[in-house]
């Protein structure tokens, strides 16, 4: 059986860190208010010369180095973003050219905070079908460009960044196979107005700003994420006790804690980087995954569950043996 096996991870953050105390001088909020409600203490904001593609390219170079391969061997790039460099062409093609692996497949996926899970599922399907052999799967965002910096209910939550992984199709007949074992994705467009951007090329001709009804999103997130995790466990024939690590979308510490509690998962098994990076949308899962692999928490052979939910609503989860 062909499986998509993880070879390496990488991440990138903008130069500028924006802590709560500095943010409190820009908008009516406080460090105490933000930490109590979200667990966030810091986020990163892209400068004028930093873009979704430049952050993605940096993350990809680190992932390629970690994988020990040459960029020219990449024949598929799937980039998840809600903040592309341009309306078109796809930001993935800009990254492809920067890396020097032109000629393969490159395109973007738009599923907001769930984007990396959607991109991973698409890349996995293409590798298993034989359409490609080695892929970069990226989540990259410059959400600071679409924030209303006068709305304290949203601007405190988000940051910029990128994460990337290299996966390769390998024939695997092992009793305990490595790679992507199971993935489930969902969407429900009925909840469009709970988390959205109030602009777009076809409606206003502008980029627009992010709008969110936080309480409703929180409620849906805990229910949807716990359900999809159970679906993936059932599909893979794995018990929750067998999971070594949960790498969730880093939206809000309270959502992470509530989801873990609903699943009876010990908090020490949950990778949390939201305090340092805030919510980086499609970048948050690969950012957290890279951090935990590089600091030695996640090691080869570990069973890791990735999960995310974002605007749309979209949500999903993927089980990987590293």
VENBEL-V713645 format. One record per residue. N is the residue number from 1. RES is the residue in three letters. NEAR is the number of other ideal C-beta (glycine too) atoms within 10 Angstrom. D_FIRST is the distance of its C-alpha to the first C-alpha in Angstrom with 2 decimals. Layout:
BEGIN
N;RES;NEAR;D_FIRST  N;RES;NEAR;D_FIRST
END
This chain:
BEGIN
1;UNK;10;0.00  2;UNK;15;3.81  3;UNK;22;6.28  4;UNK;28;10.00  5;UNK;19;11.83  6;UNK;23;15.61  7;UNK;18;17.70  8;UNK;21;21.17  9;UNK;24;23.55  10;UNK;27;27.03  11;UNK;28;29.88  12;UNK;25;33.32  13;UNK;24;36.49  14;UNK;22;39.72  15;UNK;10;42.72  16;UNK;14;44.86  17;UNK;14;44.49  18;UNK;19;46.35  19;UNK;13;47.33  20;UNK;20;48.79  21;UNK;12;52.34  22;UNK;12;52.29  23;UNK;21;50.71  24;UNK;17;53.51  25;UNK;7;56.00  26;UNK;13;54.36  27;UNK;14;53.97  28;UNK;8;55.60  29;UNK;17;53.34  30;UNK;14;53.22  31;UNK;15;50.87  32;UNK;10;51.56  33;UNK;14;50.79  34;UNK;22;47.45  35;UNK;14;46.25  36;UNK;11;47.35  37;UNK;16;45.55  38;UNK;21;42.41  39;UNK;19;42.07  40;UNK;26;42.10  41;UNK;16;44.37  42;UNK;17;43.25  43;UNK;30;41.43  44;UNK;21;41.13  45;UNK;21;42.67  46;UNK;23;41.91  47;UNK;13;44.87  48;UNK;5;45.99  49;UNK;8;44.06  50;UNK;20;40.80  51;UNK;22;38.46  52;UNK;29;35.06  53;UNK;26;33.85  54;UNK;21;35.61  55;UNK;29;34.22  56;UNK;33;30.68  57;UNK;23;31.14  58;UNK;20;32.40  59;UNK;29;29.50  60;UNK;31;27.02  61;UNK;17;28.92  62;UNK;20;28.69  63;UNK;28;24.93  64;UNK;22;24.53  65;UNK;13;26.90  66;UNK;19;25.10  67;UNK;21;21.80  68;UNK;9;23.78  69;UNK;16;22.84  70;UNK;10;25.03  71;UNK;16;25.45  72;UNK;12;25.34  73;UNK;14;21.61  74;UNK;27;20.94  75;UNK;18;20.16  76;UNK;24;19.87  77;UNK;28;22.32  78;UNK;27;22.49  79;UNK;31;25.69  80;UNK;34;26.82  81;UNK;31;30.60  82;UNK;23;33.61  83;UNK;22;35.96  84;UNK;21;35.05  85;UNK;20;37.37  86;UNK;12;38.38  87;UNK;8;38.02  88;UNK;10;36.27  89;UNK;13;34.62  90;UNK;20;31.58  91;UNK;26;31.92  92;UNK;26;28.44  93;UNK;19;30.06  94;UNK;21;32.81  95;UNK;31;30.40  96;UNK;26;28.55  97;UNK;13;31.92  98;UNK;16;33.02  99;UNK;19;30.01  100;UNK;10;30.41  101;UNK;22;26.99  102;UNK;10;28.43  103;UNK;8;26.90  104;UNK;17;23.46  105;UNK;16;22.80  106;UNK;24;24.89  107;UNK;16;26.06  108;UNK;25;27.29  109;UNK;25;26.37  110;UNK;15;29.28  111;UNK;27;28.70  112;UNK;26;31.21  113;UNK;32;30.40  114;UNK;31;27.02  115;UNK;33;26.25  116;UNK;35;23.92  117;UNK;31;21.70  118;UNK;28;21.82  119;UNK;29;21.13  120;UNK;28;18.13  121;UNK;22;16.65  122;UNK;19;17.48  123;UNK;27;16.07  124;UNK;23;12.73  125;UNK;13;12.61  126;UNK;19;13.77  127;UNK;25;11.35  128;UNK;16;8.25  129;UNK;10;10.47  130;UNK;9;11.35  131;UNK;14;14.89  132;UNK;20;15.05  133;UNK;17;13.62  134;UNK;20;15.82  135;UNK;28;17.70  136;UNK;32;20.76  137;UNK;29;21.03  138;UNK;35;24.70  139;UNK;36;27.19  140;UNK;40;30.75  141;UNK;32;34.03  142;UNK;28;37.78  143;UNK;29;38.83  144;UNK;21;42.31  145;UNK;15;43.02  146;UNK;19;42.80  147;UNK;18;44.51  148;UNK;15;48.02  149;UNK;13;49.55  150;UNK;11;52.37  151;UNK;14;50.15  152;UNK;18;49.71  153;UNK;14;47.40  154;UNK;20;44.64  155;UNK;21;45.49  156;UNK;26;45.26  157;UNK;22;41.65  158;UNK;24;39.81  159;UNK;31;39.14  160;UNK;31;37.46  161;UNK;31;34.51  162;UNK;33;31.03  163;UNK;34;27.72  164;UNK;34;24.66  165;UNK;31;21.26  166;UNK;25;19.08  167;UNK;27;15.32  168;UNK;20;13.00  169;UNK;23;9.56  170;UNK;16;8.01  171;UNK;7;5.41  172;UNK;15;5.54  173;UNK;7;6.46  174;UNK;10;9.67  175;UNK;4;11.84  176;UNK;8;12.67  177;UNK;14;9.80  178;UNK;17;11.33  179;UNK;23;11.23  180;UNK;23;11.84  181;UNK;20;11.35  182;UNK;17;13.67  183;UNK;24;16.31  184;UNK;21;19.40  185;UNK;18;22.10  186;UNK;16;25.62  187;UNK;15;28.85  188;UNK;12;32.41  189;UNK;8;34.87  190;UNK;9;37.82  191;UNK;18;38.18  192;UNK;11;38.63  193;UNK;12;42.05  194;UNK;18;41.09  195;UNK;23;39.30  196;UNK;18;39.78  197;UNK;18;41.46  198;UNK;15;44.75  199;UNK;15;44.37  200;UNK;13;42.34  201;UNK;10;42.92  202;UNK;6;43.26  203;UNK;9;45.49  204;UNK;11;47.70  205;UNK;9;46.92  206;UNK;11;46.56  207;UNK;14;43.79  208;UNK;15;45.15  209;UNK;18;44.90  210;UNK;23;42.62  211;UNK;16;43.98  212;UNK;18;42.79  213;UNK;13;44.04  214;UNK;15;42.83  215;UNK;9;43.62  216;UNK;13;41.79  217;UNK;20;38.69  218;UNK;15;38.77  219;UNK;13;38.98  220;UNK;17;36.07  221;UNK;26;33.89  222;UNK;19;34.21  223;UNK;15;33.51  224;UNK;21;30.62  225;UNK;27;28.80  226;UNK;18;29.16  227;UNK;14;27.92  228;UNK;23;24.76  229;UNK;25;23.89  230;UNK;15;24.29  231;UNK;16;22.07  232;UNK;21;19.15  233;UNK;20;19.93  234;UNK;11;20.04  235;UNK;14;16.71  236;UNK;17;15.04  237;UNK;9;17.38  238;UNK;17;19.10  239;UNK;8;22.89  240;UNK;14;24.89  241;UNK;8;26.21  242;UNK;12;22.83  243;UNK;19;22.76  244;UNK;15;24.08  245;UNK;23;25.00  246;UNK;25;25.64  247;UNK;27;25.91  248;UNK;26;27.80  249;UNK;34;29.41  250;UNK;30;32.69  251;UNK;27;35.11  252;UNK;21;37.69  253;UNK;18;37.99  254;UNK;16;39.37  255;UNK;23;36.34  256;UNK;24;34.03  257;UNK;15;36.30  258;UNK;18;36.67  259;UNK;23;32.94  260;UNK;20;32.35  261;UNK;12;35.30  262;UNK;15;34.13  263;UNK;18;30.84  264;UNK;8;32.84  265;UNK;19;30.94  266;UNK;10;33.10  267;UNK;11;34.30  268;UNK;8;33.58  269;UNK;14;29.80  270;UNK;19;30.24  271;UNK;23;30.13  272;UNK;19;33.24  273;UNK;21;34.39  274;UNK;28;36.31  275;UNK;15;39.58  276;UNK;18;39.16  277;UNK;26;37.39  278;UNK;30;38.26  279;UNK;25;36.04  280;UNK;33;34.34  281;UNK;34;32.53  282;UNK;36;29.12  283;UNK;37;29.55  284;UNK;30;30.12  285;UNK;30;26.63  286;UNK;30;25.47  287;UNK;32;29.01  288;UNK;28;28.86  289;UNK;27;25.40  290;UNK;26;26.69  291;UNK;20;29.91  292;UNK;21;28.34  293;UNK;25;26.03  294;UNK;14;28.99  295;UNK;9;31.42  296;UNK;7;29.20  297;UNK;14;28.69  298;UNK;23;24.91  299;UNK;11;23.30  300;UNK;9;20.03  301;UNK;10;18.24  302;UNK;15;20.18  303;UNK;17;18.93  304;UNK;21;20.33  305;UNK;27;21.11  306;UNK;26;22.19  307;UNK;25;24.52  308;UNK;31;27.16  309;UNK;30;29.69  310;UNK;28;31.89  311;UNK;24;34.30  312;UNK;23;33.59  313;UNK;23;32.83  314;UNK;23;29.15  315;UNK;27;27.05  316;UNK;29;23.56  317;UNK;30;21.45  318;UNK;26;18.09  319;UNK;23;16.76  320;UNK;27;15.41  321;UNK;22;15.13  322;UNK;19;16.94
END
